[in-house]
């Protein structure tokens, strides 16, 4: 009984670690309203790319650029977190159904 539970826990831990690696390949993209800032992040909530158009940099004030960048970054990280959470729930749904809050 205890050996079986330990084996299931080890298997779950291994699948979760493999899933974290897989989350690096799930990329989300977010942009500001006119697309002049594009942010890419992976489902592990790591920013992988920031692209800001030259025209936006030239025409925007520092404060506007900072606000737009912050909004786009937060949106990308929110979307990445949602994708990551959904993926982890899918992976772990059948592994340990009696352990709430695992993911």
Beta strands, then each sheet from edge to edge (+ up, - down):
strand 1: 27-31
strand 2: 37-42
strand 3: 47-52
sheet 1: 1+ 2- 3+
end
